[in-house]
Amino acid sequence: MKKLLKNKFIFLSFISFFTLSISCTSNSENINKNLEQKTESKFISENKFAKELINSQFPDETQKKDFIYNQSKIIANKKQELKSALVWFSPLRVSLVNSQSDYKNLIETSKKILENNINKNWLWILDNIKSFEFVFNPYGSKFDDQGTDYFKNVLENVEQFNPSLKISINNNQIQDVLTINVNNDKEDLFQNKQIHFLIYDNNKAIKVVTYTQNNQNYLKLIPDLFYSPFSKSVDNFKNNLLNLEKVNIKSKELLINKDIEYNQNFYDNYNHLNSYKTFNDFNQFKTFSSIYADINEATMKTILTDQSIENEDKIFRYTWRNIND
């Protein structure tokens, strides 16, 4: 009898300890979740890396405070405005605005709405970045693989790890930043150019370009997300982003040389600087730029078809396609 009571006591003690352990674990998870939600509930201007971007644009303290205040007070139905604009103009097809569609005016108006918000309300966008949905985009300004199966093959490859071809950011807090100084090329107009990759979720990045022109500071938020699904660490991902920009430079040079060669076949006295002007920083970093799209198409093709690049070093371009309320 005593032995039975002893065993019962041990069993009940074990159950109590097990229940307490589960309760503690559950409480710990809830605390961590609450802390994460509390962090995300703060406006993004409190984020260390967002502060650095803001400071780079607004050296005047009053202007800085006004900008942050105005961005934090943007009304909630702004998302619906952008969602409606994305129905008519898709950043995936930047040349659509040049089509002779019956809805041309609606397409142009929608494009202007998106441009205005990307250029003026970039901090609000970063604060709400979790609501933005991006779709895989290997394309340039034209959906043309020049008679090859490249697009078909690369889409099938991406579908293996991302069947929907869509992706979003899980946590709106900028985790890290990779900043790259950009040298000027012939016919460039901007000074002090820098590319900033804002890193989220260990392997996703939003691209931001900062520069000065006529002693004014400017920031361009690129409506793309770059994703390395198999990268092993943030450092691995940063190396992928560095390689992306190196290949971008080569892609730009290749397209400039092709443009020069093409025009020299038609014009005996063609000035090669005209091609550099076509591909200069002003045209490359315009919002929804066909030049930017074509450079990135060439870059993606190089990276995704290079058999020497390991899976963990692959990087994929996604473009803003939708916004969730």
C-alpha positions as CSV (number, residue, x, y, z in Angstrom):
1,M,0.0,0.0,0.0
2,K,2.8,2.4,1.0
3,K,4.6,1.5,-2.3
4,L,1.4,2.3,-4.2
5,L,1.0,5.6,-2.5
6,K,4.7,6.4,-3.1
7,N,4.3,5.7,-6.9
8,K,1.2,7.8,-7.0
9,F,3.0,10.7,-5.3
10,I,5.9,10.5,-7.8
11,F,3.5,10.3,-10.8
12,L,1.5,13.4,-9.5
13,S,4.7,15.3,-8.9
14,F,5.9,14.5,-12.4
15,I,2.5,15.7,-13.9
16,S,2.7,18.9,-11.8
17,F,6.3,19.6,-12.9
18,F,5.4,18.8,-16.6
19,T,2.4,21.1,-16.4
20,L,4.5,23.9,-14.8
21,S,7.1,23.5,-17.5
22,I,4.5,23.8,-20.3
23,S,3.0,26.8,-18.5
24,C,6.5,28.5,-18.2
25,T,7.3,27.7,-21.8
26,S,3.9,29.0,-23.0
27,N,4.4,32.2,-20.8
28,S,7.9,32.7,-22.2
29,E,6.6,32.3,-25.8
30,N,3.7,34.8,-25.1
31,I,6.2,37.3,-23.6
32,N,8.5,37.0,-26.6
33,K,5.5,37.4,-28.9
34,N,4.2,40.4,-27.0
35,L,7.7,42.0,-27.1
36,E,7.9,41.4,-30.8
37,Q,4.4,42.9,-31.4
38,K,5.3,45.8,-29.1
39,T,8.4,46.5,-31.2
40,E,6.5,46.3,-34.4
41,S,3.8,48.6,-33.0
42,K,6.3,51.4,-32.7
43,F,6.6,53.7,-35.8
44,I,9.5,52.6,-38.0
45,S,11.3,55.9,-37.3
46,E,12.4,54.3,-34.0
47,N,14.3,51.7,-35.8
48,K,18.1,52.2,-35.8
49,F,18.6,51.8,-39.5
50,A,15.5,53.8,-40.4
51,K,16.9,56.6,-38.3
52,E,20.1,56.6,-40.3
53,L,18.1,57.0,-43.6
54,I,16.0,59.8,-42.1
55,N,19.1,61.6,-40.8
56,S,20.8,61.4,-44.2
57,Q,17.8,63.2,-45.8
58,F,17.0,65.8,-43.1
59,P,19.9,67.4,-41.5
60,D,17.5,70.1,-40.1
61,E,15.9,68.8,-36.9
62,T,12.6,70.7,-37.4
63,Q,12.2,69.3,-40.9
64,K,13.0,65.8,-39.7
65,K,10.4,66.0,-36.9
66,D,7.8,67.3,-39.3
67,F,8.5,64.6,-41.8
68,I,8.2,61.8,-39.2
69,Y,5.1,63.3,-37.7
70,N,3.4,63.6,-41.1
71,Q,4.4,60.1,-42.2
72,S,3.1,58.6,-38.9
73,K,-0.3,60.3,-39.4
74,I,-1.1,59.1,-42.9
75,I,-4.6,57.8,-42.8
76,A,-5.4,54.0,-42.9
77,N,-7.2,54.1,-46.3
78,K,-4.0,55.0,-48.0
79,K,-3.5,51.2,-48.5
80,Q,-6.8,51.0,-50.3
81,E,-5.7,53.8,-52.6
82,L,-2.5,52.0,-53.5
83,K,-4.3,48.7,-53.9
84,S,-6.7,50.3,-56.4
85,A,-3.8,51.9,-58.3
86,L,-2.0,48.6,-58.6
87,V,-5.1,47.1,-60.3
88,W,-4.5,49.4,-63.3
89,F,-0.7,49.9,-63.3
90,S,1.6,47.0,-62.5
91,P,5.2,47.7,-61.6
92,L,5.9,44.3,-63.2
93,R,5.2,45.8,-66.6
94,V,6.7,49.3,-66.7
95,S,6.1,49.7,-70.4
96,L,2.3,49.2,-70.0
97,V,1.8,53.0,-69.7
98,N,3.0,53.4,-73.3
99,S,0.3,51.2,-74.7
100,Q,-2.6,52.6,-76.6
101,S,-5.2,51.1,-74.3
102,D,-8.7,52.4,-73.9
103,Y,-7.7,52.8,-70.2
104,K,-4.6,54.8,-70.9
105,N,-5.6,57.7,-68.7
106,L,-6.5,55.4,-65.9
107,I,-3.2,53.6,-66.2
108,E,-1.2,56.9,-66.2
109,T,-3.2,58.3,-63.2
110,S,-2.5,55.0,-61.3
111,K,1.2,55.2,-62.1
112,K,1.4,58.8,-60.8
113,I,-0.4,57.8,-57.6
114,L,2.2,55.0,-57.0
115,E,5.1,57.2,-58.0
116,N,4.0,60.0,-55.6
117,N,3.7,57.7,-52.7
118,I,7.0,55.8,-53.3
119,N,8.9,59.1,-53.6
120,K,7.1,61.1,-50.8
121,N,5.8,58.5,-48.4
122,W,8.7,56.1,-48.3
123,L,8.9,56.1,-44.5
124,W,5.2,55.2,-44.2
125,I,5.8,52.4,-46.8
126,L,8.6,51.0,-44.7
127,D,6.4,51.1,-41.6
128,N,3.8,49.1,-43.5
129,I,6.1,46.9,-45.5
130,K,4.5,43.7,-44.1
131,S,1.3,44.6,-46.0
132,F,3.1,44.6,-49.4
133,E,3.1,41.6,-51.6
134,F,5.8,41.0,-54.2
135,V,5.8,38.6,-57.2
136,F,8.8,36.9,-58.8
137,N,10.1,39.0,-61.7
138,P,12.8,37.9,-64.1
139,Y,11.5,40.2,-66.8
140,G,12.7,43.5,-68.2
141,S,10.6,46.2,-69.9
142,K,9.4,43.6,-72.4
143,F,8.2,40.1,-71.7
144,D,10.4,38.6,-74.4
145,D,12.9,35.7,-74.0
146,Q,14.0,36.1,-77.6
147,G,12.9,32.6,-78.6
148,T,14.5,30.7,-75.7
149,D,12.9,28.8,-72.9
150,Y,14.7,30.9,-70.2
151,F,11.5,32.4,-68.6
152,K,9.7,29.0,-68.6
153,N,12.7,27.3,-67.1
154,V,13.4,29.8,-64.4
155,L,9.7,30.0,-63.4
156,E,9.6,26.3,-63.0
157,N,12.7,26.4,-60.9
158,V,11.2,29.1,-58.5
159,E,7.9,27.2,-58.2
160,Q,9.8,24.4,-56.6
161,F,10.5,26.5,-53.4
162,N,7.9,29.2,-53.9
163,P,4.8,27.7,-55.7
164,S,2.8,30.9,-55.6
165,L,5.7,33.0,-56.9
166,K,4.6,35.5,-54.3
167,I,6.4,36.6,-51.1
168,S,6.0,39.1,-48.3
169,I,8.1,40.4,-45.4
170,N,7.2,38.9,-42.0
171,N,8.7,41.5,-39.6
172,N,8.7,45.2,-40.5
173,Q,11.8,45.9,-38.4
174,I,14.9,46.5,-40.5
175,Q,17.3,43.9,-39.2
176,D,20.5,45.2,-40.9
177,V,21.7,47.4,-43.8
178,L,24.3,46.9,-46.5
179,T,25.5,50.2,-47.9
180,I,27.4,50.3,-51.2
181,N,29.0,53.5,-52.6
182,V,28.3,54.0,-56.3
183,N,30.8,55.5,-58.7
184,N,29.8,58.0,-61.3
185,D,29.7,56.9,-64.9
186,K,29.9,59.1,-68.1
187,E,26.9,61.4,-68.3
188,D,25.7,60.8,-64.8
189,L,23.9,63.7,-63.0
190,F,23.9,62.7,-59.4
191,Q,26.5,63.0,-56.7
192,N,27.2,61.0,-53.5
193,K,25.2,58.0,-54.7
194,Q,24.7,55.1,-52.3
195,I,22.7,51.9,-52.6
196,H,21.3,50.7,-49.3
197,F,19.9,47.2,-49.0
198,L,17.5,47.1,-46.0
199,I,17.6,43.5,-44.7
200,Y,14.5,41.7,-43.3
201,D,13.9,38.2,-42.2
202,N,17.6,37.2,-42.6
203,N,17.3,36.7,-46.4
204,K,15.1,39.5,-47.9
205,A,16.1,43.0,-48.8
206,I,14.5,46.2,-50.1
207,K,16.7,48.4,-52.2
208,V,17.0,52.2,-51.5
209,V,19.1,54.7,-53.5
210,T,20.3,58.0,-51.9
211,Y,22.0,60.8,-53.7
212,T,22.4,64.5,-53.9
213,Q,21.7,66.9,-56.8
214,N,22.0,70.6,-56.8
215,N,22.8,70.4,-53.0
216,Q,19.5,68.7,-52.3
217,N,19.2,65.2,-50.7
218,Y,17.1,62.6,-52.4
219,L,15.9,59.1,-51.6
220,K,14.5,56.6,-54.1
221,L,12.7,53.5,-52.8
222,I,12.9,50.8,-55.4
223,P,9.6,48.7,-55.5
224,D,11.6,45.4,-55.6
225,L,12.4,42.8,-53.0
226,F,15.5,40.6,-53.3
227,Y,15.4,37.1,-51.8
228,S,17.9,34.4,-51.2
229,P,15.9,31.4,-50.0
230,F,18.9,29.2,-49.4
231,S,21.4,31.6,-47.8
232,K,22.9,30.2,-44.7
233,S,23.3,33.5,-42.8
234,V,22.9,37.3,-43.0
235,D,26.5,37.6,-43.9
236,N,26.0,35.0,-46.7
237,F,23.0,37.1,-47.9
238,K,25.0,40.3,-47.8
239,N,27.6,38.7,-50.1
240,N,24.8,37.7,-52.5
241,L,23.7,41.4,-52.6
242,L,27.2,42.6,-53.2
243,N,27.5,40.1,-56.1
244,L,24.1,41.3,-57.4
245,E,25.4,44.9,-57.7
246,K,28.7,43.8,-59.3
247,V,26.7,41.9,-61.9
248,N,24.4,45.0,-62.3
249,I,27.4,47.1,-63.3
250,K,28.5,44.5,-65.9
251,S,24.9,44.3,-67.2
252,K,24.8,48.0,-67.6
253,E,28.1,48.1,-69.5
254,L,26.9,45.3,-71.8
255,L,23.7,47.1,-72.6
256,I,25.5,50.4,-73.2
257,N,27.9,48.7,-75.6
258,K,25.0,47.0,-77.4
259,D,23.3,50.4,-77.8
260,I,26.4,52.0,-79.2
261,E,27.0,49.2,-81.7
262,Y,23.3,49.3,-82.8
263,N,23.3,53.1,-83.4
264,Q,26.7,53.1,-85.1
265,N,25.3,50.7,-87.7
266,F,22.7,53.4,-88.6
267,Y,24.6,56.6,-88.0
268,D,28.1,57.2,-89.3
269,N,28.8,60.0,-86.8
270,Y,27.0,58.6,-83.8
271,N,28.3,60.0,-80.5
272,H,28.7,57.2,-78.1
273,L,28.0,59.5,-75.2
274,N,24.3,59.5,-76.2
275,S,24.2,55.8,-75.2
276,Y,25.7,56.7,-71.8
277,K,23.1,59.4,-71.4
278,T,20.3,56.9,-72.1
279,F,21.6,54.7,-69.3
280,N,22.7,57.4,-66.9
281,D,21.7,57.5,-63.2
282,F,18.8,59.8,-63.8
283,N,17.2,57.3,-66.2
284,Q,18.2,54.2,-64.3
285,F,16.8,55.3,-61.0
286,K,13.6,56.9,-62.1
287,T,10.6,55.2,-60.5
288,F,9.3,52.4,-62.8
289,S,12.3,52.9,-65.1
290,S,12.5,50.6,-68.2
291,I,16.3,51.1,-68.1
292,Y,16.4,49.8,-64.5
293,A,14.1,46.8,-65.5
294,D,16.3,45.9,-68.5
295,I,19.5,46.0,-66.4
296,N,18.0,43.8,-63.8
297,E,16.7,41.4,-66.4
298,A,20.2,40.9,-67.7
299,T,21.6,40.6,-64.2
300,M,19.0,37.9,-63.1
301,K,19.7,36.0,-66.3
302,T,23.4,35.9,-65.5
303,I,23.0,34.9,-61.9
304,L,20.2,32.3,-62.4
305,T,21.9,30.5,-65.4
306,D,25.4,30.5,-64.0
307,Q,26.0,26.8,-63.0
308,S,29.0,27.8,-60.9
309,I,26.8,29.8,-58.4
310,E,25.7,27.6,-55.5
311,N,22.1,27.5,-54.3
312,E,22.9,29.5,-51.2
313,D,24.4,32.2,-53.3
314,K,21.5,32.6,-55.7
315,I,19.3,35.7,-55.4
316,F,15.9,36.3,-56.9
317,R,14.1,39.5,-57.8
318,Y,10.5,40.1,-56.8
319,T,8.5,43.2,-57.6
320,W,5.6,44.9,-55.8
321,R,2.3,43.6,-57.1
322,N,-0.3,44.0,-54.4
323,I,-1.0,45.4,-50.9
324,N,-3.1,43.7,-48.3
325,D,-5.4,45.8,-46.1
